[in-house]
Amino acid sequence: MEADLRRLWSAYAVSTYGTWLAFGAFPLIAVQALRAPAFAVSVLEAAGLAAAAVCALPLGWWVEHRPKRPVMIAMDLARFAAMASVPAAYAFDVLSYGQLLVVSVVAGTANIAFTAASGAYLKHLVPRARLLGANGRFEGTSWVATAAGPPVGGALVALLGPVVTVLADALSYLLSALGVLRIRGGDVSAPRVARCHVADLLAGGRVIARDPVLRRLFLNSILVSGLIMATTPLLAVLLLGEYRFSAWEYGLAFGVPALGGFAGARLSTRLVRRYGRHRVLTASGWLRSLFPLGLVFVGPGVPGLVTVIVVEGLLITCMGVFNPIHATERLHRTPADHAARVLGTWSVSSKLLRAGLMAGWGVLGTLTSPLFAITVSGVLLLGTPLLLPRRGFESDG
């Protein structure tokens, strides 16, 4: 089991490093290579998310009834092909805004299916008592990749152009597929059924709706994610366009703070042992809603760069503590034969809301200013902790 967990973690790590190496690549290409305005950059992110979520809606059911490792390999290969098409088109000077949209949809759809399959497989692979530690390990890896990827990616963009990191991201999916292929343990799948009914597609949502703790975690999770991510295209326009940050400065602004996420993920298990899951999740959930409002003070030059690093660092540290507890509680409360559908429903709902908020914030940022729209998001985030579960988890005593 431990060897297979290492192989699964290795596959996750390499694709995550690739993804964060290419952090902000599409907005960067849209702004610098295609000269897209703020609204178009927001639409690029939003349309890709929305279309991917719609395409992925039946995927939770499909993934549930199939062995998970072949699904993960297939989704890695799909992501490789989609991302590799961007540098190929750029090399022949035929890259277009429309192609970026299509690639966003394909990669986003594959991401949803991969996430559902890998989460269900992790629940199968790791005993219940070790899930928090395993989730903390994956979370810590994610934040280390987030710390290292954007600055390195920004430097590569400055040296070699805006699509080199997209090529690296594509290759990382190929390596991830090889890593999953090396896993030798068993697999898991729900019994095959002949047809998919509408009720089967909604089964994940019913599991979430019936459990009050799961329901509150779901609402809090997708709303916080949506409000934070809605400002990402606008922040790219603000920093890269209006404030003239270089590509490496932009990468640095989001890379350095991720070290806080790694520290938070490492602390998460220790804090839970001392204070209990519910207390730690609630405290970190409240704190992560406060810090995004600090982006209202972002300006040009070194002070602006420092402001982004400090604000994002505090936010991401809290997320590093919160996310493994959230992921563990979600898997604990989800029946094994519904895990892929619950995770798929969670991912689809999050992406649809995120897409809608990105589009809305793109309009708001165009009618007012990117900084004003970012401020509105920060104010609304202050109310999201009210959705957190109000009672302790079962094992907290």
C-alpha positions in Angstrom: 0.0 0.0 0.0 2.8 2.5 0.9 4.6 1.9 -2.4 1.4 2.5 -4.4 0.6 5.6 -2.3 4.1 6.9 -3.2 3.5 6.2 -6.9 0.1 8.0 -6.8 1.8 10.9 -4.9 4.6 11.0 -7.5 2.2 11.2 -10.4 0.2 13.9 -8.6 3.4 15.8 -7.8 4.8 15.9 -11.3 1.6 17.1 -12.8 1.1 19.7 -10.1 4.6 21.1 -10.6 3.8 21.3 -14.3 0.5 23.1 -13.7 2.1 25.7 -11.4 5.0 26.2 -13.7 2.4 27.3 -16.2 0.5 29.4 -13.7 -1.2 32.3 -15.4 0.1 31.2 -18.8 -3.3 31.6 -20.6 -4.0 35.1 -19.2 -0.4 36.0 -19.9 -0.6 34.8 -23.5 -4.0 36.5 -23.9 -2.7 39.8 -22.5 0.8 39.9 -24.0 0.6 37.9 -27.2 -3.1 38.3 -28.3 -3.6 41.8 -26.7 -6.9 40.7 -25.1 -8.7 43.3 -22.8 -9.8 42.6 -19.2 -13.2 41.3 -20.1 -11.8 38.9 -22.7 -9.3 37.5 -20.2 -12.1 37.0 -17.7 -14.3 35.3 -20.4 -11.4 33.0 -21.3 -11.2 31.7 -17.7 -15.0 31.7 -17.2 -16.1 30.1 -20.5 -13.5 27.3 -20.1 -14.7 26.5 -16.6 -18.4 26.6 -17.5 -18.1 24.5 -20.6 -15.8 22.0 -18.9 -18.3 21.7 -16.0 -21.2 21.0 -18.3 -19.2 18.5 -20.3 -18.1 16.8 -17.1 -21.5 16.6 -15.5 -22.1 12.9 -16.6 -18.4 12.0 -15.9 -18.9 11.4 -12.2 -21.3 8.6 -13.0 -19.0 7.3 -15.7 -15.9 7.4 -13.5 -17.8 5.7 -10.6 -18.5 2.6 -12.6 -15.0 2.1 -14.0 -11.6 1.2 -12.6 -10.0 4.4 -11.5 -6.4 4.0 -12.7 -7.3 3.7 -16.4 -9.5 6.8 -16.1 -6.6 8.8 -14.6 -4.3 7.7 -17.3 -6.8 8.6 -20.1 -7.4 12.0 -18.6 -3.6 12.7 -18.3 -3.2 11.8 -22.0 -6.1 14.1 -22.9 -4.6 17.0 -21.0 -1.2 16.3 -22.6 -2.7 16.5 -26.1 -4.7 19.6 -25.4 -1.9 21.6 -23.8 0.7 20.5 -26.4 -1.5 22.0 -29.1 -0.8 25.5 -27.8 2.9 25.7 -28.3 2.5 23.9 -31.7 0.0 26.5 -32.9 2.2 29.3 -31.5 5.2 28.0 -33.4 3.3 28.2 -36.7 1.9 31.6 -35.8 -1.7 30.3 -35.9 -2.6 30.5 -32.2 -5.9 32.2 -31.6 -8.1 33.2 -28.7 -10.6 30.6 -29.8 -8.0 27.8 -29.5 -7.2 28.9 -26.0 -10.9 28.6 -25.2 -11.1 25.1 -26.6 -8.0 23.9 -24.8 -9.4 25.4 -21.6 -12.6 23.3 -22.0 -10.8 20.0 -22.8 -8.2 20.4 -20.0 -10.9 21.5 -17.5 -13.1 18.5 -18.3 -10.2 16.1 -18.0 -9.2 17.8 -14.7 -12.7 17.1 -13.2 -12.6 13.5 -14.2 -9.1 13.0 -13.0 -9.9 14.6 -9.6 -13.0 12.4 -9.1 -11.1 9.3 -10.0 -8.0 10.1 -7.9 -10.0 11.0 -4.9 -12.0 7.8 -5.0 -8.9 5.8 -5.5 -7.2 7.5 -2.5 -10.1 6.6 -0.3 -9.8 3.0 -1.5 -6.0 2.9 -1.1 -5.5 4.6 2.3 -7.1 3.4 5.6 -9.5 5.8 7.2 -7.1 6.6 10.1 -4.4 7.7 7.7 -6.4 9.8 5.4 -5.6 13.1 7.1 -1.9 12.4 6.9 -2.2 11.4 3.2 -4.2 14.5 2.4 -1.7 16.7 4.2 1.1 15.2 2.2 -0.7 15.9 -1.1 -1.6 19.4 0.1 1.9 20.2 1.1 3.2 19.0 -2.3 0.7 21.3 -4.0 1.9 24.3 -2.0 5.6 23.6 -2.6 4.8 23.4 -6.4 2.9 26.6 -6.1 5.9 28.3 -4.4 8.5 27.0 -6.9 6.4 26.9 -10.2 5.4 30.5 -10.8 8.8 32.2 -10.2 10.6 29.6 -12.4 7.8 29.8 -15.0 8.0 33.6 -15.0 11.8 33.4 -15.6 11.3 30.9 -18.4 8.7 33.1 -20.0 11.1 36.1 -19.8 13.8 34.0 -21.5 12.0 31.8 -24.0 8.5 33.3 -24.5 5.0 32.9 -23.2 4.2 29.3 -24.3 7.3 27.4 -23.0 5.6 26.7 -19.7 2.5 25.4 -21.4 4.8 22.8 -23.1 6.3 21.9 -19.8 2.8 21.5 -18.3 1.8 19.2 -21.2 4.9 17.0 -20.6 4.1 16.8 -16.9 0.7 15.1 -17.7 2.6 12.5 -19.8 4.9 11.8 -16.9 1.9 11.6 -14.5 0.3 9.0 -16.8 3.4 6.9 -16.6 3.4 7.2 -12.8 -0.2 6.0 -12.5 0.7 3.1 -14.9 3.3 1.9 -12.4 0.8 1.4 -9.6 0.6 -2.3 -8.9 -2.2 -2.5 -6.3 -5.9 -3.3 -6.8 -8.5 -0.9 -8.2 -12.0 0.1 -7.3 -15.2 0.6 -9.2 -19.0 0.5 -8.5 -20.9 -2.3 -10.3 -21.5 -1.6 -14.0 -25.0 -0.6 -15.0 -26.5 -0.7 -18.5 -27.8 2.9 -18.6 -27.3 6.2 -16.9 -30.5 7.9 -15.6 -30.9 11.5 -14.5 -31.1 10.3 -11.0 -27.7 8.7 -11.3 -26.2 12.0 -12.4 -27.7 13.7 -9.3 -26.7 11.0 -6.8 -23.6 13.0 -5.7 -25.7 16.0 -5.0 -28.2 14.0 -3.0 -25.4 12.6 -0.7 -24.2 16.2 -0.1 -27.7 17.5 0.5 -28.6 14.8 3.1 -25.5 15.4 5.3 -25.7 18.8 7.1 -22.0 19.0 7.7 -21.1 18.0 4.2 -23.7 20.5 2.9 -22.2 23.4 4.8 -18.7 22.4 3.8 -19.8 22.3 0.2 -21.5 25.7 0.2 -18.5 27.3 2.0 -16.0 25.6 -0.2 -17.5 26.6 -3.6 -18.3 30.1 -2.6 -14.9 30.9 -1.1 -13.2 29.3 -4.1 -15.5 31.2 -6.5 -14.9 34.6 -4.9 -11.2 34.2 -4.7 -10.8 32.9 -8.3 -13.1 35.5 -9.7 -10.4 38.1 -9.1 -7.6 36.1 -10.6 -8.0 37.4 -14.2 -8.5 40.9 -12.9 -5.4 40.7 -10.8 -3.5 39.5 -13.8 -4.7 42.5 -15.8 -4.0 44.9 -12.9 -0.5 43.7 -12.2 0.7 42.8 -15.8 -1.2 45.6 -17.5 -1.9 48.7 -15.4 1.0 48.3 -12.9 3.5 46.9 -15.5 4.8 43.9 -13.4 7.2 41.7 -15.4 6.5 38.0 -15.8 9.0 37.0 -13.2 7.6 39.6 -10.7 4.1 38.2 -11.3 5.3 34.7 -10.7 7.2 35.8 -7.6 4.0 37.4 -6.2 2.2 34.1 -6.2 5.1 31.7 -5.7 6.6 33.0 -2.5 3.3 33.0 -0.5 2.8 29.3 -1.3 5.5 28.5 1.2 2.9 29.4 3.8 0.6 26.8 2.3 3.3 24.1 2.7 3.8 25.2 6.3 0.0 25.2 7.0 -0.3 21.7 5.5 2.5 20.4 7.7 0.9 22.0 10.8 -2.6 20.8 10.0 -2.3 17.3 11.5 -0.5 18.5 14.6 -3.2 21.2 15.2 -6.0 18.6 14.8 -4.4 16.3 17.3 -4.2 19.1 19.9 -7.5 21.0 19.3 -9.7 18.7 17.2 -10.8 18.9 13.6 -13.8 21.1 14.0 -12.0 23.8 16.0 -9.0 24.0 13.6 -11.2 24.0 10.5 -13.4 26.7 11.9 -10.5 28.9 13.0 -8.6 28.6 9.7 -11.9 29.0 7.8 -12.6 32.4 9.5 -9.0 33.6 9.0 -8.8 32.8 5.3 -11.9 35.0 4.8 -10.2 38.1 6.2 -7.0 38.4 4.4 -8.1 38.8 0.7 -9.4 42.3 1.5 -5.8 43.4 1.9 -5.5 43.4 -1.9 -7.2 46.7 -1.8 -3.9 48.2 -0.9 -2.0 46.8 -3.9 -0.2 49.4 -6.0 2.6 49.6 -8.5 6.3 49.0 -7.8 8.0 47.2 -5.0 5.4 48.2 -2.3 2.7 46.6 -4.4 4.7 43.4 -4.9 5.3 43.2 -1.2 1.6 43.8 -0.5 0.6 40.9 -2.8 3.2 38.6 -1.2 2.1 39.3 2.4 -1.6 39.2 1.7 -1.4 36.0 -0.4 1.0 34.4 2.1 -1.4 34.9 5.1 -4.4 33.6 3.0 -2.5 30.6 1.7 -1.2 29.6 5.1 -4.8 29.4 6.4 -5.8 27.4 3.3 -2.9 25.0 3.9 -4.3 24.3 7.3 -8.0 24.2 6.2 -7.8 22.1 3.0 -6.5 18.7 4.3 -9.1 18.7 7.1 -11.9 19.7 4.6 -10.8 17.0 2.1 -10.6 14.3 4.9 -14.0 15.1 6.4 -15.5 15.0 2.9 -14.1 11.5 2.2 -15.1 10.3 5.7 -18.7 11.3 5.1 -19.0 10.0 1.6 -20.0 6.3 0.9 -17.3 4.5 -1.0 -19.7 3.7 -3.9 -20.6 7.4 -4.3 -17.1 8.9 -3.9 -16.4 9.7 -7.5 -19.9 11.2 -8.0 -19.7 13.3 -4.9 -16.2 14.6 -5.9 -17.5 15.1 -9.5 -20.5 17.1 -8.3 -18.3 19.1 -6.0 -15.9 20.0 -8.8 -18.6 20.7 -11.4 -20.5 22.9 -9.0 -17.4 24.8 -8.0 -16.3 25.4 -11.6 -19.8 26.5 -12.7 -20.0 29.0 -9.8 -16.5 30.1 -10.4 -17.2 30.7 -14.1 -20.3 32.7 -13.3 -18.5 34.9 -10.8 -15.5 35.3 -13.2 -17.8 36.6 -15.9 -19.6 38.8 -13.5 -16.4 40.2 -12.0 -15.1 40.7 -15.6 -18.1 42.9 -16.3 -17.7 44.7 -13.0 -14.0 45.3 -13.5 -14.7 46.6 -17.0 -17.4 49.0 -15.9 -15.5 50.2 -12.8 -11.9 49.1 -12.4 -10.1 45.8 -11.6 -9.1 47.1 -8.1 -12.7 48.0 -7.3 -14.0 44.5 -8.3 -11.2 42.9 -6.3 -12.3 44.9 -3.3 -16.0 43.9 -3.6 -14.9 40.2 -3.6 -12.9 40.8 -0.4 -15.9 42.3 1.3 -18.2 39.4 0.3 -15.7 36.9 1.5 -16.1 38.2 5.1 -19.5 36.5 5.3 -18.5 33.1 4.0 -17.5 31.6 7.4 -21.1 31.7 8.5 -21.6 28.7 6.2 -19.1 26.5 8.1 -20.4 23.6 10.1 -21.6 24.7 13.5 -21.0 21.5 15.5 -18.0 19.4 16.1 -17.1 16.3 14.0 -17.9 12.9 15.3 -14.3 12.0 16.2 -13.6 15.3 18.0 -15.6 14.1 21.1 
